[in-house]
Amino acid sequence: MIRTATAADVPAIHAMVRELADYEKALHEAKATEEQLHEALFGERPAAYAHIAESDEDGEVVGFALWFLNFSTWRGVHGIYLEDLYVRPERRGGGHGKALLRELARICVERGYERLEWSVLNWNAPSIAFYESLGARPQDEWTVYRLTDGALAELGG
């Protein structure tokens, strides 16, 4: 079952963010706290949204999707940028990831958004195969750039 996350889900989301970071070999970069996630998702001005995948058998939280709105100047409408999609390893293959993506696609269609986008690590072959099986295609002509830490402070200071 897929449902909209509630404030009570923040500890589980935080734990899964850390599990995902560990899987992506970047646990040392996962600095977000439960308090920060709570504020981002449920504060006065939410900056992000989340959906939860629960097991149909026991109701256990087994995955999540955390996303925010982006905007296409070419299309003139919003889209969804999927920041994190994660299903716990022991629950993969049960359709939870597809159900989470299906829910985000449904939101896009319902609201007139024309894109659902995300990034995937180049070495993550199982995820790439999964996304391509759904009809997603890589944007090979684009390279993601990022300013963070010292470079961001230097440019912004």
C-alpha positions in Angstrom: 0.0 0.0 0.0 1.2 3.5 -0.8 0.1 6.4 1.3 1.2 10.0 2.0 3.7 10.3 4.7 2.7 11.7 8.1 4.9 13.4 10.8 4.9 10.0 12.6 6.9 8.6 9.6 9.8 10.9 10.0 11.9 8.5 12.1 11.4 5.7 9.6 12.2 8.0 6.6 15.3 9.2 8.4 16.4 5.6 9.0 15.8 4.7 5.3 17.7 7.8 4.1 20.7 6.6 6.1 20.2 3.0 4.7 20.2 4.5 1.2 23.3 6.6 1.8 25.0 3.5 3.1 24.0 1.5 0.0 25.3 4.4 -2.2 28.6 4.3 -0.3 28.1 7.8 1.0 26.8 7.4 4.6 29.4 10.0 5.7 27.5 12.6 3.6 24.1 11.9 5.1 23.9 14.7 7.7 20.2 15.4 7.7 18.6 15.1 11.1 15.0 13.9 11.9 14.3 17.5 12.9 15.4 18.8 9.6 13.3 16.2 7.7 10.3 17.1 9.9 10.7 20.8 9.1 11.2 20.2 5.3 8.1 17.9 5.1 5.7 19.2 7.7 6.9 22.7 8.7 5.2 26.0 8.1 6.4 26.1 4.4 7.0 22.5 3.3 9.8 22.2 0.8 9.4 18.5 0.0 6.8 15.7 0.1 7.0 12.0 0.8 5.1 8.8 0.2 5.4 5.6 2.2 5.2 2.1 1.0 3.8 -0.3 3.5 3.7 -4.1 3.5 0.3 -5.5 2.6 0.9 -8.4 5.0 1.9 -6.6 8.2 1.7 -2.8 7.6 5.4 -2.4 8.1 7.1 0.6 6.4 9.2 -0.9 3.7 10.1 2.1 1.5 9.6 5.7 0.7 9.7 8.3 -2.1 10.8 11.9 -1.2 10.2 14.5 -3.8 9.7 18.2 -4.6 8.4 20.3 -7.4 10.6 21.6 -10.1 9.6 23.8 -13.1 10.3 23.5 -16.8 10.7 26.8 -18.6 10.4 24.9 -21.9 7.1 23.2 -21.0 5.8 26.0 -18.8 4.6 23.7 -16.1 5.8 22.1 -12.9 7.2 18.6 -12.7 8.3 16.3 -9.9 11.9 15.8 -9.0 12.3 12.5 -7.1 15.1 13.1 -4.6 15.0 9.6 -3.0 13.3 6.3 -3.9 14.2 3.5 -1.5 12.8 0.0 -0.7 14.5 -2.0 2.0 16.6 -4.8 0.4 14.6 -7.6 2.0 11.4 -6.2 0.5 12.6 -5.5 -3.0 10.9 -7.4 -5.8 7.5 -7.0 -4.2 6.3 -4.1 -6.4 6.8 -1.4 -3.8 9.2 0.7 -5.9 6.9 0.5 -8.9 3.9 1.4 -6.8 5.7 4.5 -5.4 6.7 5.6 -8.9 3.2 4.9 -10.1 1.7 7.2 -7.4 4.1 10.0 -8.4 3.2 9.5 -12.1 -0.5 9.6 -11.1 0.1 12.9 -9.3 1.9 14.3 -12.3 -1.0 13.4 -14.6 -3.7 14.6 -12.2 -2.0 18.0 -11.7 -0.9 18.5 -15.3 2.8 18.1 -14.5 4.7 17.0 -17.6 7.9 15.5 -16.1 8.9 13.0 -13.4 12.7 13.1 -13.1 15.4 11.7 -10.9 19.1 10.8 -10.8 20.6 7.4 -10.5 24.3 6.4 -9.9 25.9 5.1 -13.0 27.0 1.9 -11.2 23.5 1.1 -9.9 22.7 -1.4 -12.7 19.7 -3.0 -11.0 18.0 0.3 -10.5 18.8 1.5 -14.1 17.3 -1.7 -15.4 14.2 -1.3 -13.3 13.7 2.4 -14.4 14.2 1.5 -18.0 11.6 -1.3 -17.7 9.1 1.4 -16.8 9.8 3.4 -19.9 12.2 5.9 -18.3 15.1 7.0 -20.4 18.5 8.5 -19.4 19.2 12.1 -20.3 22.7 11.3 -21.7 23.3 14.8 -23.0 23.1 16.5 -19.6 25.7 16.5 -16.8 24.7 17.4 -13.2 26.7 20.1 -11.5 26.7 20.9 -7.8 28.1 23.6 -5.5 28.5 22.5 -1.9 30.5 23.2 1.2 33.5 25.5 0.6 32.8 26.2 -3.1 29.3 27.2 -2.3 30.4 29.4 0.6 33.1 31.1 -1.6 30.7 31.8 -4.4 27.9 33.0 -2.1 30.1 34.9 0.3 
